[in-house]
Each structure stands twice: as structure tokens, then as C-alpha cells.
Amino acid sequence: MERSRMNLPKGPDTLCFDKDEFMKEDFDVDHFVSECRKRVQLEELRDDLELYYKLLKTAMVELINKDYADFVNLSTNLVGMDKALNQLSVPLGQLREEVLSLRSSVSERIRAVDERMSKQEDIRKKKMCVLRLIQVIRSVEKIEKILNSQSSKETHALETRSPLLTGQMLERIATEFNQLQFHAVQSKGMPLLDKVRPRIAGITAMLQRSLEGLLLEGLQTSDVDIIRHCLRTYATIDKTRDAEALVGQVLVKPYMDQVIIEQVVESRPDGLQTMYKKLLEFVPHHCRLLREVTGGAISSEKGNTVPGYDFLVNSVWPEIVRGLEENLPSLFNPGDPDAFHKKYTISMNFLRTFERQCGSQASVKRLRAHPAYHSFNNKWNLPVYFQIRFREIAGSLEAALTDDLEDAPAGSSFCLLASHKTWSSLQRCWSDAMFLPSLAHRLWRLTLQILARYSVFVNELLLRPISNESAKDIKNAVVTGSKDPSVTQGNSEDQGGGPSETKPVASISFTQLVYVVADLDRLQELLPELLETIKPKLEMIGFKNFSSISAALADSQLSLSACMPPVSSRIVRDLSESCFSYLKSALEVPRLYRRTNKEVPTTASSYVDSALKPFYQLQSGHKDKLKQALIQQWLEDALSESTHKYWETVSDILHSVRKMEESLKRLKQARKTTPTNPGGSGGGMSDDDKIRLQLALDVAYLGEQIQKLGLQTKDIKSFPALTELVAAAKDQTTAEQP
């Protein structure tokens, strides 16, 4: 850091190095010399260094001479400085003592002022306490005087008492009582207050009795002025909740006990609706005056209303909930899910109607925040209801997803009962007879579980061997099943589980496989319809993110579509095996013509028609259940596989025929006999040629039948090669004719 702050003198421009190189932290002599040698000779470097050395020496001398005079005169300038300092020390000491003395004096004065201020504050507090106690005594005496005078008036002139006067009197007492309560709270802990407290309690009890009697009188006589004065008095003494509780106990509770009767509700089919209708009639018939006075009604005038009350929320609703919980406990019983759904739906409609009777949005918010509101909603055991519904749906679905595949009932758009039950279960989840808005999330999860269970069921079907459906035993189900390792493993496990008992292996027929594909296709077509059914239900609970719902349903649809290729492959394989089980009958053609003197073949063999029979059955029997394009694809793939095997079989037959023919020729030549027909007894067509001709007729007829199926022979793999093979054999037969 010190090097970076030093400025070296500037040298001539002819120097072969940079002066700043010397100031670097990592300066190295050897590196410096080697770098300079790349530019100049060592002699020139030495001359430049000597020149710059002289410049540095001159600059150092000038720097020393610049401040030399100040350094020399430093000692001269400090002469007599100690005497001057000694002269200043004496007055400074005196000044310090004076300041300390003044500080001590000021501190004592401040302490004295603080003590006097503290005493004055204590006196002021005691004075305030005394004034509050005096005010308490005055308020108590004033209230007692008013009450005594009112009592004497009622005693001597009871028949001239005016309810309005009594209401005004109570309002005066309430105002004074409010001040009494304020001063009593401020004077808490004072001994005198404890002596006066019994008198305050007596005043409180008397005031409450008077207010309760006055409020009941106003409600019974429908006197709006008495009710208004009474409620204003309650608000003055901060006892609004007492007034609301009194209305609930005296006015609401008897009505609720009279209306909410379990025997009456259960005796009629519409008993619950009738009961709720009567409960809703209570507000306009019995709470009209209270709502007008408190501003809860639309027709109430703002200038004459008494704010701070909400009788619907704090008086009516708690008593309704109490009456339902105590007098109608069976309402919340989820044992019968259908009855529970009906009761819950009717009750929620009643709740929404009751909310509309509230005078404002603020009143509705207070209602929804009330403990009785939460208690009412929590009484409905929705999880238990869902569990019962879940067991019903899952039990019915699992009963259909059994080893024995049954056909769907008549009129269903599905072929299998399992698929029909799957779709009916999905519809039931969102039907009006089962759906509840609070269970939307659970029902959506159940919907995805049903679709996933059906996908698993279809994959499990692929593990089953295909059963024999034809009259002829074409295929051995056991052999077919043994090709599937999972089925073989399941069979071995069953055998190992019980040596004396063998559990039958569940199989699946070819027709049932076709039904599975048809149902998969149909179920995927109906999923958008299911989404349109779900959307209005979710809108009821304010759900807006339908993109996530669509994405989840699309994933389920993708899972279903993923089951299609394996099932289609299984169908194609079964068709191919069925077809080739007849086509391999071509191996019998040589036996039919060799040394049998049969006529020259003119028609195709019967095994060709038998081989194509499953294709015709598929095309004609399932055209109303499957898409034509899918059927054509299956036929094309199955024919491609079976034709390839047929080509290999025909090729082997022709090869063996050729070898047999050549061996007979060599044998006859060895015996030096006259060449004759190898297998014939005259000048006609040989047996080998008859075999070639029969195979050519079979292949040609197979091509004609393929075209009748609506397919092109060029699209069938190995068929062009098969045609060329038999055509070449047929040409050979023609060429060998005399």
C-alpha cells in the first residue's frame, strides 16, 4: 500500500523500461532483466538504469531540502510553551471548582422540585379518588332517590302510572347508572367502595328487573316507544346481550319448543319442510317490532332506530339450533344415507332462506361467525355419510369386477356389466340424490379412484387365458395361458397353496375381449359429458379452476386409452392363431395327392373358408359396437401375422415336394429306367404338380376372400411374397407339361 502512494520521478522517454515496474508488489529482478533483454542489450540497460538512478538521487535531495527549515526551527518555536501552560492551569482549576459547585446546587434544587411534584401528584390522585368516591356516593343516592320516589308514586297512584314515563325514568336511571359504573371501576380497591357495593348490586338487580319487565310489557302490548326506550336503556348500560338473551328465552324459546316436535316431523312425509316453514314465519310475525326499532327491517327509519342489536343472530338462531339439537336429534343421524341427504338438503335450503331474512350483509357475516352457526354445521356428520356412500358404490363396483364377466343389462350403452357399473358409479357420485357441496372434494377423488380401478381391472383381464368359444377345439386354453408368465406364476402359486385342491383359472373369451375394447372406447367418449355434469356442481361451492379438473380427467382418459393397445394386440393374436390353426392344414395337401390318383384340383381347399370364418364373424357380429376402422385394423394385423406363418408353411411344403421330386428322379436315373411321372401312372399331371396347383388355388382363393373383407391384399404383409411363391410353383408345373 505504501508503494502505491509513492510517486517516482519521470525519466526520459528513451528509457527501455517503465518506472512503474519498480512499484509492483510482485516485482522480481530476474524477471525484469529477462524482459528488458528481449528489447535491448545489457549494456544499454545498464546505461538506462544508471541514468534513472541519478534522477532518483536528485529527487530525494530536493525532497529533503524542501522541509528542512521547518524541522530545524521546530525546537526554537517551542521555547516558553511550558510557562504559558502553567499560567493557564490556575484559572482553569478555579473554573472547574465553580462549575462543580453550581452543578451540585442545581441538582439539589431539582431534587427538591421533584419531591414537591411527586407529593402534588400523589395529592392529585388521592383527590381524584375522593372525587370519584363522592361521585359514586352521589350517583347511588340519586338513583335510590329516583327509585324511592317512583316506588311511592306507584304505591299511591298505581292506576295512573304511564309506561312511557316509566321508560323515560329508567333511561335517566340508566344514564346515572352508567356514570356510577364508570367511577366504580376507576375506584376499584378502595375500602369505601366495598361498603357501597351491596347498594350498587341492589340498584343493578332492580334496574335489570325493571328493564326486563318493561321490555316484556312492550313486546306483549306491541308498544314501539316502550321497546325503543327499553332497548336504548340496555345499550346505555352496555347490556345489549342481556336484552337479546331475554328475548331468546321469553319470546323465541317457547315458540321453538312448540314447533320443533320430533313426533310431528316424522309423522308426515313433508314434516321437516313444514317445520322449517313455520320457523321462517317466526321472524316476520314475532320479530317485526324488534327489527323496526333496531334497524333490521327495510321500512325502519334511521333516526328512530337503536343500533347495536341483532336479534335474528343472537336471539332467534341460537334457540333454533338448541331446539333442533334437543328436540329433534334424529335430524343429524347419518345411518340412512338417503334420508340424511334429504334432511341435509332441506336444512341447507332453510339456512339460506334464513340468511336472506337478515337485514344486511354485516348481519349475515355475524350469523356465519356465530358459535351456534358452526355448531349446527358441525352436527351434520358428513364424513360418516360419505363412508356409507363410498361402501355402497365401491361394493357394487367390486361385485361387478369379478372373475365371471357378465353382460350389461338391456338398454345400456355398454357391453359388459363391469363397464356399466363403472359409468353408473361415476354418474351416481354427481347425481342430485347423492351429491353434497361440502363433499365435492371427496367425490372428485372417488371419481378418479373409480376410473383408476377400472384401468387396473382391464389390465388384469389381459393376464387371463382366452377360453374356447368354437365347437371345434382349435386352441388349448392351458397352452395359451402358459405363454403369459404372470398367469403361469399365479397357477403355480395356487397349486403350491393347496396340493389337494386346484383353483380354476379365470379365463376370458374372444367376444369379451372385443366388448372390453368397445366399452373402453365408449367410456372415453362419455368422459367429456361427465365433466359437463361436474362443472355446475363445483360452481355451487365457488370453484373456478376447471383447468386442473380437466387435466386430471385427461390423465384418467389417457390411462384408459393406454389399455387399448394391449387388448387390441391380444385380440389380433387370438385372431391370428385361430386363422393359422386352419391354414396349417395345408400340410395335409401332399398326403391327399401323393399316390392317390386324385383328380386334378380345380377348387380351393375347405380349410381356407374355415380360416377366414372368425374374421367374418368379427366383422358382422360386432360392427354395431366397434368403429369400422378399428375392425379393419385388427383384420389387417391378424391376417398379416397368419399369412406370414402360412407363407412359411407353404414354402416348406414346396421345398419338400421339390426335394422328393428330385430324389425320385435321381433314383430312376440310377436304375436306368425310362423317365415317367414320379407319382402318376400315366401321361397326366404328376402328384407333385397337383400339390403345387392345389396350393396355388388355395392362395388365390384366400386373396379373393381377403378382398371380400374389404381389405387390399397388398396391405397384408407376406401375402405378395406368398402369391409369388405359389405362382412360381404353378409356372413350373406348366413348364413341365409335355
KOLMIVEX-9670 format. One line per field, with one value per residue (C-alpha): x, y, z; residue number from 0; chain. Coordinates in steps of 0.25 Angstrom, whole numbers, plus 5000, padded with zeros to 4 digits. Last residue first. Example, Ala and Ser with C-alpha at 12.3 -4.5 7.8 and 13.67 -1.06 7.14 Angstrom:
<rs>
X	(5055/5049)
Y	(4996/4982)
Z	(5029/5031)
pos	(1/0)
unit	(A/A)
</rs>
This chain:
<rs>
X	(4819/4815/4828/4826/4812/4816/4828/4818/4810/4822/4826/4811/4811/4823/4819/4806/4812/4822/4810/4803/4815/4809/4795/4793/4796/4784/4775/4764/4749/4746/4743/4757/4762/4753/4759/4773/4770/4764/4777/4785/4777/4777/4792/4793/4785/4793/4806/4800/4795/4809/4815/4805/4808/4799/4795/4803/4800/4802/4806/4816/4828/4823/4832/4846/4851/4859/4874/4873/4881/4873/4861/4867/4872/4858/4851/4861/4858/4843/4844/4853/4844/4832/4839/4842/4828/4823/4833/4829/4815/4817/4826/4815/4805/4812/4813/4799/4795/4802/4798/4784/4783/4789/4779/4767/4770/4772/4759/4751/4757/4753/4739/4737/4732/4719/4710/4720/4722/4715/4718/4732/4736/4729/4735/4749/4746/4741/4754/4761/4749/4748/4762/4761/4751/4762/4761/4755/4760/4769/4774/4767/4772/4781/4785/4800/4803/4790/4784/4797/4803/4791/4791/4802/4792/4784/4793/4783/4773/4781/4786/4773/4770/4785/4783/4770/4776/4788/4780/4771/4782/4789/4776/4775/4790/4787/4774/4779/4787/4774/4769/4781/4780/4765/4770/4780/4770/4761/4772/4775/4760/4759/4772/4767/4754/4760/4747/4741/4731/4724/4712/4722/4727/4713/4711/4725/4723/4712/4720/4732/4723/4719/4734/4736/4726/4734/4745/4735/4730/4744/4747/4734/4736/4750/4745/4734/4744/4751/4738/4736/4749/4746/4753/4758/4758/4768/4761/4767/4773/4770/4779/4792/4787/4795/4806/4796/4790/4804/4808/4795/4798/4812/4807/4797/4808/4817/4807/4810/4804/4791/4791/4795/4785/4774/4777/4773/4765/4755/4744/4731/4736/4737/4750/4755/4766/4776/4775/4786/4780/4768/4776/4780/4765/4763/4774/4768/4754/4761/4767/4754/4747/4758/4757/4743/4745/4755/4744/4734/4743/4746/4731/4727/4723/4714/4706/4704/4696/4681/4685/4695/4710/4715/4704/4708/4722/4716/4707/4719/4727/4715/4712/4727/4726/4713/4719/4714/4712/4701/4691/4677/4678/4687/4702/4707/4714/4729/4731/4744/4738/4738/4723/4723/4735/4726/4714/4723/4731/4718/4711/4724/4727/4712/4714/4727/4722/4711/4721/4729/4717/4713/4704/4705/4717/4708/4699/4710/4717/4704/4702/4717/4713/4722/4712/4702/4711/4714/4700/4697/4708/4702/4689/4675/4676/4664/4672/4681/4668/4666/4680/4678/4665/4671/4683/4672/4665/4678/4682/4669/4669/4683/4681/4668/4676/4688/4680/4690/4694/4686/4686/4671/4669/4673/4660/4656/4670/4678/4667/4662/4676/4679/4666/4669/4683/4677/4666/4673/4687/4686/4672/4672/4683/4685/4695/4687/4674/4666/4658/4666/4669/4654/4650/4644/4655/4655/4667/4668/4667/4653/4648/4654/4649/4635/4635/4641/4628/4621/4632/4643/4634/4630/4643/4641/4628/4634/4645/4634/4626/4639/4642/4628/4628/4626/4617/4618/4633/4632/4620/4627/4640/4634/4640/4628/4624/4638/4642/4631/4634/4649/4647/4639/4644/4657/4662/4657/4664/4677/4676/4673/4685/4694/4690/4695/4704/4697/4693/4690/4680/4674/4673/4666/4656/4653/4651/4642/4634/4632/4629/4617/4614/4606/4613/4626/4625/4621/4633/4643/4637/4638/4652/4656/4650/4657/4670/4669/4665/4677/4687/4682/4683/4697/4701/4695/4704/4716/4715/4724/4734/4735/4739/4751/4756/4761/4754/4751/4752/4743/4733/4734/4730/4719/4713/4713/4706/4696/4693/4690/4682/4674/4670/4666/4658/4650/4648/4642/4634/4628/4625/4618/4609/4605/4591/4585/4597/4595/4599/4608/4613/4617/4624/4632/4636/4640/4648/4655/4658/4664/4672/4678/4682/4688/4696/4700/4704/4712/4719/4722/4728/4736/4741/4744/4752/4759/4762/4767/4776/4782/4784/4791/4800/4803/4806/4815/4823/4824/4829/4839/4843/4845/4854/4863/4864/4869/4879/4884/4885/4894/4903/4905/4908/4919/4924/4925/4932/4942/4945/4947/4957/4965/4965/4969/4982/4985/4986/4999/5006/5003/5009/5021/5023/5022/5034/5042/5034/5037/5052/5051/5043/5052/5061/5050/5043/5055/5058/5044/5048/5063/5059/5050/5061/5071/5062/5059/5074/5076/5065/5069/5084/5078/5070/5083/5090/5078/5078/5093/5092/5080/5088/5100/5090/5085/5071/5057/5057/5068/5058/5048/5060/5064/5051/5048/5062/5059/5045/5034/5022/5016/5019/5026/5038/5030/5025/5038/5035/5047/5056/5058/5057/5045/5053/5050/5038/5041/5034/5021/5019/5005/5005/5018/5012/5000)
Y	(4670/4678/4682/4697/4697/4691/4701/4713/4707/4707/4721/4726/4719/4727/4740/4740/4737/4748/4757/4752/4754/4766/4769/4783/4778/4768/4780/4779/4780/4766/4762/4766/4756/4745/4747/4746/4733/4728/4731/4725/4712/4711/4712/4702/4692/4694/4691/4679/4674/4677/4668/4657/4657/4662/4652/4643/4631/4624/4637/4639/4642/4642/4634/4634/4621/4613/4614/4609/4621/4630/4625/4628/4642/4646/4641/4649/4662/4660/4658/4670/4679/4674/4677/4691/4693/4689/4697/4710/4707/4707/4719/4726/4722/4727/4741/4740/4738/4750/4759/4754/4758/4772/4774/4769/4777/4790/4787/4785/4798/4806/4800/4806/4796/4792/4792/4785/4774/4762/4764/4768/4759/4747/4749/4749/4737/4729/4733/4720/4711/4717/4714/4700/4696/4694/4703/4698/4691/4681/4670/4657/4648/4637/4634/4633/4647/4655/4656/4654/4666/4675/4671/4682/4692/4689/4700/4710/4705/4707/4719/4727/4724/4728/4741/4744/4741/4750/4761/4761/4761/4772/4780/4778/4783/4795/4799/4800/4812/4819/4817/4823/4835/4837/4837/4848/4856/4855/4861/4872/4876/4877/4886/4894/4896/4905/4913/4906/4915/4904/4903/4905/4891/4885/4892/4887/4872/4869/4876/4867/4855/4858/4860/4846/4839/4837/4831/4821/4817/4814/4806/4799/4795/4790/4782/4776/4771/4764/4758/4753/4746/4739/4742/4732/4730/4719/4709/4707/4693/4686/4674/4681/4694/4707/4701/4699/4713/4719/4711/4716/4730/4729/4723/4735/4745/4738/4738/4728/4717/4723/4719/4705/4704/4709/4699/4704/4699/4690/4690/4696/4710/4718/4713/4722/4732/4732/4743/4753/4763/4763/4769/4781/4784/4783/4793/4803/4801/4804/4816/4821/4818/4825/4838/4839/4836/4848/4856/4851/4855/4869/4871/4867/4880/4882/4870/4860/4847/4849/4860/4851/4854/4842/4834/4837/4831/4819/4817/4818/4807/4799/4798/4795/4784/4779/4777/4783/4797/4807/4800/4797/4782/4780/4779/4765/4757/4755/4744/4747/4759/4774/4775/4772/4782/4793/4790/4789/4802/4810/4805/4806/4820/4824/4819/4826/4839/4839/4837/4848/4857/4856/4868/4874/4882/4891/4894/4896/4906/4914/4913/4919/4931/4935/4931/4940/4952/4951/4950/4963/4970/4967/4973/4971/4956/4949/4945/4937/4930/4925/4920/4912/4906/4902/4896/4888/4883/4878/4872/4865/4859/4854/4848/4841/4835/4832/4825/4824/4838/4843/4858/4860/4849/4859/4866/4873/4875/4878/4885/4893/4898/4901/4909/4916/4920/4926/4934/4942/4946/4945/4949/4959/4967/4979/4991/5002/5007/5013/5026/5034/5022/5020/5005/5000/4991/4984/4981/4996/4993/4998/4992/4979/4978/4982/4971/4960/4952/4950/4954/4945/4934/4930/4924/4914/4911/4908/4899/4891/4889/4885/4875/4869/4867/4852/4853/4846/4848/4864/4863/4852/4860/4873/4886/4896/4897/4897/4907/4916/4915/4918/4930/4940/4938/4932/4938/4952/4951/4947/4959/4968/4962/4964/4978/4981/4993/5002/5011/5000/4994/5008/5009/4996/5000/5013/5007/4995/5005/5014/5002/4997/4984/4981/4968/4973/4986/4979/4969/4980/4987/4975/4972/4987/4987/4974/4979/4992/4986/4976/4987/4996/4985/4982/4996/4996/4984/4991/5003/4997/4991/5005/5011/5002/5006/4994/4999/5014/5015/5003/5010/5023/5017/5008/5020/5028/5017/5016/5031/5029/5016/5023/5034/5023/5016/5029/5031/5016/5018/5031/5024/5013/5023/5020/5026/5013/5011/5025/5023/5011/5014/5028/5023/5014/5025/5034/5022/5019/5033/5035/5022/5026/5040/5033/5023/5034/5043/5032/5029/5043/5045/5032/5038/5051/5044/5036/5049/5056/5044/5045/5060/5058/5048/5057/5068/5060/5055/5070/5074/5063/5066/5081/5077/5068/5079/5089/5079/5076/5091/5093/5082/5086/5101/5095/5086/5098/5107/5097/5095/5110/5111/5099/5106/5119/5112/5103/5115/5121/5107/5105/5118/5115/5101/5108/5117/5111/5102/5111/5109/5094/5093/5103/5092/5083/5095/5099/5085/5084/5085/5081/5067/5066/5072/5062/5051/5056/5057/5043/5037/5045/5039/5025/5027/5030/5018/5009/5014/5011/4997/4994/4999/4990/4978/4979/4984/4978/4964/4967/4976/4964/4956/4967/4970/4955/4953/4966/4962/4972/4965/4977/4986/4999/4996/4993/5007/5013/5006/5001/5004/5018/5028/5035/5042/5039/5043/5044/5033/5035/5028/5024/5010/5007/5010/5000)
Z	(4711/4724/4731/4728/4733/4747/4748/4745/4757/4766/4762/4764/4778/4783/4776/4783/4797/4795/4792/4804/4813/4820/4816/4810/4796/4798/4800/4810/4810/4815/4801/4797/4807/4802/4788/4793/4800/4788/4780/4792/4792/4776/4777/4788/4779/4767/4774/4780/4767/4761/4771/4768/4754/4743/4732/4724/4732/4746/4754/4765/4758/4744/4736/4732/4725/4734/4737/4751/4755/4747/4754/4768/4763/4758/4771/4779/4771/4773/4788/4789/4781/4789/4802/4797/4793/4806/4814/4806/4808/4823/4823/4815/4824/4836/4829/4825/4840/4845/4833/4834/4849/4846/4835/4842/4854/4846/4839/4852/4857/4845/4846/4859/4869/4875/4863/4854/4865/4859/4844/4844/4856/4850/4836/4842/4851/4838/4830/4834/4832/4817/4815/4821/4810/4800/4787/4774/4761/4767/4756/4760/4771/4767/4782/4781/4787/4785/4799/4807/4800/4804/4819/4822/4816/4829/4835/4830/4840/4852/4845/4846/4860/4864/4856/4862/4876/4873/4868/4880/4890/4882/4883/4898/4899/4890/4897/4912/4909/4905/4919/4926/4916/4920/4934/4931/4923/4935/4944/4933/4932/4947/4947/4936/4944/4954/4957/4970/4977/4984/4975/4963/4966/4964/4951/4946/4949/4939/4928/4932/4932/4917/4914/4920/4911/4899/4908/4913/4899/4895/4907/4906/4891/4895/4907/4898/4888/4899/4904/4890/4890/4903/4916/4926/4941/4946/4954/4968/4969/4982/4988/4988/4993/4993/4984/4973/4974/4974/4961/4955/4958/4952/4940/4939/4941/4931/4919/4909/4919/4917/4902/4905/4916/4907/4896/4883/4871/4879/4869/4874/4876/4888/4895/4906/4905/4917/4927/4929/4920/4929/4940/4931/4929/4944/4947/4937/4944/4958/4952/4947/4960/4968/4960/4963/4977/4978/4972/4982/4993/4988/4986/5000/5005/4992/4995/4983/4986/4980/4971/4964/4964/4970/4964/4950/4953/4959/4947/4938/4946/4947/4932/4930/4939/4934/4920/4907/4910/4904/4914/4909/4913/4925/4923/4920/4931/4933/4943/4950/4957/4955/4956/4971/4972/4966/4976/4988/4984/4982/4994/5003/4998/5001/5015/5016/5011/5021/5032/5027/5026/5041/5041/5055/5051/5042/5054/5064/5054/5053/5068/5070/5062/5051/5040/5047/5048/5034/5030/5039/5032/5019/5023/5029/5031/5025/5013/5023/5028/5014/5012/5025/5021/5008/5016/5025/5013/5006/5020/5022/5008/5009/5023/5018/5006/5015/5026/5038/5036/5049/5049/5049/5059/5070/5068/5082/5087/5075/5067/5079/5082/5068/5067/5080/5075/5062/5069/5079/5075/5060/5058/5070/5064/5073/5074/5068/5073/5062/5062/5052/5043/5040/5039/5026/5022/5035/5044/5048/5063/5065/5053/5055/5069/5064/5053/5062/5064/5051/5041/5049/5053/5039/5036/5047/5042/5028/5035/5042/5029/5021/5032/5032/5017/5018/5031/5045/5046/5048/5057/5066/5066/5071/5067/5067/5081/5087/5076/5080/5095/5092/5084/5093/5107/5106/5093/5096/5110/5103/5093/5105/5113/5100/5099/5114/5112/5122/5111/5101/5111/5113/5098/5097/5108/5102/5088/5093/5101/5089/5080/5088/5083/5096/5099/5094/5102/5114/5113/5111/5123/5132/5127/5129/5143/5147/5142/5149/5162/5161/5157/5169/5179/5174/5175/5190/5193/5187/5196/5207/5197/5190/5204/5205/5191/5182/5169/5169/5154/5152/5162/5154/5141/5147/5154/5141/5134/5146/5144/5129/5133/5144/5133/5123/5134/5137/5122/5121/5134/5128/5115/5123/5130/5144/5147/5153/5163/5169/5184/5183/5169/5173/5185/5177/5167/5178/5184/5171/5168/5182/5181/5167/5173/5186/5178/5168/5179/5186/5173/5171/5185/5182/5169/5176/5187/5176/5169/5181/5185/5171/5172/5186/5180/5168/5178/5186/5174/5169/5183/5183/5168/5172/5183/5175/5164/5175/5180/5166/5163/5175/5172/5158/5162/5172/5161/5151/5161/5164/5149/5147/5158/5152/5139/5145/5151/5139/5129/5135/5135/5120/5117/5125/5118/5104/5107/5095/5086/5073/5074/5075/5062/5054/5049/5044/5037/5030/5024/5018/5003/5005/5008/4996/4987/4991/4988/4974/4971/4976/4967/4955/4957/4958/4945/4937/4944/4940/4926/4924/4930/4920/4908/4912/4914/4900/4897/4895/4899/4909/4916/4919/4925/4934/4940/4942/4949/4958/4962/4965/4971/4979/4967/4970/4962/4949/4950/4944/4931/4924/4911/4915/4903/4908/4919/4934/4942/4957/4965/4972/4985/4989/4982/4990/5003/5000)
pos	(737/736/735/734/733/732/731/730/729/728/727/726/725/724/723/722/721/720/719/718/717/716/715/714/713/712/711/710/709/708/707/706/705/704/703/702/701/700/699/698/697/696/695/694/693/692/691/690/689/688/687/686/685/684/683/682/681/680/679/678/677/676/675/674/673/672/671/670/669/668/667/666/665/664/663/662/661/660/659/658/657/656/655/654/653/652/651/650/649/648/647/646/645/644/643/642/641/640/639/638/637/636/635/634/633/632/631/630/629/628/627/626/625/624/623/622/621/620/619/618/617/616/615/614/613/612/611/610/609/608/607/606/605/604/603/602/601/600/599/598/597/596/595/594/593/592/591/590/589/588/587/586/585/584/583/582/581/580/579/578/577/576/575/574/573/572/571/570/569/568/567/566/565/564/563/562/561/560/559/558/557/556/555/554/553/552/551/550/549/548/547/546/545/544/543/542/541/540/539/538/537/536/535/534/533/532/531/530/529/528/527/526/525/524/523/522/521/520/519/518/517/516/515/514/513/512/511/510/509/508/507/506/505/504/503/502/501/500/499/498/497/496/495/494/493/492/491/490/489/488/487/486/485/484/483/482/481/480/479/478/477/476/475/474/473/472/471/470/469/468/467/466/465/464/463/462/461/460/459/458/457/456/455/454/453/452/451/450/449/448/447/446/445/444/443/442/441/440/439/438/437/436/435/434/433/432/431/430/429/428/427/426/425/424/423/422/421/420/419/418/417/416/415/414/413/412/411/410/409/408/407/406/405/404/403/402/401/400/399/398/397/396/395/394/393/392/391/390/389/388/387/386/385/384/383/382/381/380/379/378/377/376/375/374/373/372/371/370/369/368/367/366/365/364/363/362/361/360/359/358/357/356/355/354/353/352/351/350/349/348/347/346/345/344/343/342/341/340/339/338/337/336/335/334/333/332/331/330/329/328/327/326/325/324/323/322/321/320/319/318/317/316/315/314/313/312/311/310/309/308/307/306/305/304/303/302/301/300/299/298/297/296/295/294/293/292/291/290/289/288/287/286/285/284/283/282/281/280/279/278/277/276/275/274/273/272/271/270/269/268/267/266/265/264/263/262/261/260/259/258/257/256/255/254/253/252/251/250/249/248/247/246/245/244/243/242/241/240/239/238/237/236/235/234/233/232/231/230/229/228/227/226/225/224/223/222/221/220/219/218/217/216/215/214/213/212/211/210/209/208/207/206/205/204/203/202/201/200/199/198/197/196/195/194/193/192/191/190/189/188/187/186/185/184/183/182/181/180/179/178/177/176/175/174/173/172/171/170/169/168/167/166/165/164/163/162/161/160/159/158/157/156/155/154/153/152/151/150/149/148/147/146/145/144/143/142/141/140/139/138/137/136/135/134/133/132/131/130/129/128/127/126/125/124/123/122/121/120/119/118/117/116/115/114/113/112/111/110/109/108/107/106/105/104/103/102/101/100/99/98/97/96/95/94/93/92/91/90/89/88/87/86/85/84/83/82/81/80/79/78/77/76/75/74/73/72/71/70/69/68/67/66/65/64/63/62/61/60/59/58/57/56/55/54/53/52/51/50/49/48/47/46/45/44/43/42/41/40/39/38/37/36/35/34/33/32/31/30/29/28/27/26/25/24/23/22/21/20/19/18/17/16/15/14/13/12/11/10/9/8/7/6/5/4/3/2/1/0)
unit	(A/A/A/A/A/A/A/A/A/A/A/A/A/A/A/A/A/A/A/A/A/A/A/A/A/A/A/A/A/A/A/A/A/A/A/A/A/A/A/A/A/A/A/A/A/A/A/A/A/A/A/A/A/A/A/A/A/A/A/A/A/A/A/A/A/A/A/A/A/A/A/A/A/A/A/A/A/A/A/A/A/A/A/A/A/A/A/A/A/A/A/A/A/A/A/A/A/A/A/A/A/A/A/A/A/A/A/A/A/A/A/A/A/A/A/A/A/A/A/A/A/A/A/A/A/A/A/A/A/A/A/A/A/A/A/A/A/A/A/A/A/A/A/A/A/A/A/A/A/A/A/A/A/A/A/A/A/A/A/A/A/A/A/A/A/A/A/A/A/A/A/A/A/A/A/A/A/A/A/A/A/A/A/A/A/A/A/A/A/A/A/A/A/A/A/A/A/A/A/A/A/A/A/A/A/A/A/A/A/A/A/A/A/A/A/A/A/A/A/A/A/A/A/A/A/A/A/A/A/A/A/A/A/A/A/A/A/A/A/A/A/A/A/A/A/A/A/A/A/A/A/A/A/A/A/A/A/A/A/A/A/A/A/A/A/A/A/A/A/A/A/A/A/A/A/A/A/A/A/A/A/A/A/A/A/A/A/A/A/A/A/A/A/A/A/A/A/A/A/A/A/A/A/A/A/A/A/A/A/A/A/A/A/A/A/A/A/A/A/A/A/A/A/A/A/A/A/A/A/A/A/A/A/A/A/A/A/A/A/A/A/A/A/A/A/A/A/A/A/A/A/A/A/A/A/A/A/A/A/A/A/A/A/A/A/A/A/A/A/A/A/A/A/A/A/A/A/A/A/A/A/A/A/A/A/A/A/A/A/A/A/A/A/A/A/A/A/A/A/A/A/A/A/A/A/A/A/A/A/A/A/A/A/A/A/A/A/A/A/A/A/A/A/A/A/A/A/A/A/A/A/A/A/A/A/A/A/A/A/A/A/A/A/A/A/A/A/A/A/A/A/A/A/A/A/A/A/A/A/A/A/A/A/A/A/A/A/A/A/A/A/A/A/A/A/A/A/A/A/A/A/A/A/A/A/A/A/A/A/A/A/A/A/A/A/A/A/A/A/A/A/A/A/A/A/A/A/A/A/A/A/A/A/A/A/A/A/A/A/A/A/A/A/A/A/A/A/A/A/A/A/A/A/A/A/A/A/A/A/A/A/A/A/A/A/A/A/A/A/A/A/A/A/A/A/A/A/A/A/A/A/A/A/A/A/A/A/A/A/A/A/A/A/A/A/A/A/A/A/A/A/A/A/A/A/A/A/A/A/A/A/A/A/A/A/A/A/A/A/A/A/A/A/A/A/A/A/A/A/A/A/A/A/A/A/A/A/A/A/A/A/A/A/A/A/A/A/A/A/A/A/A/A/A/A/A/A/A/A/A/A/A/A/A/A/A/A/A/A/A/A/A/A/A/A/A/A/A/A/A/A/A/A/A/A/A/A/A/A/A/A/A/A/A/A/A/A/A/A/A/A/A/A/A/A/A/A/A/A/A/A/A/A/A/A/A/A/A/A/A/A/A/A/A/A/A/A/A/A/A/A/A/A/A/A/A/A/A/A/A/A/A/A/A/A/A/A/A/A/A/A/A/A/A/A/A/A/A)
</rs>
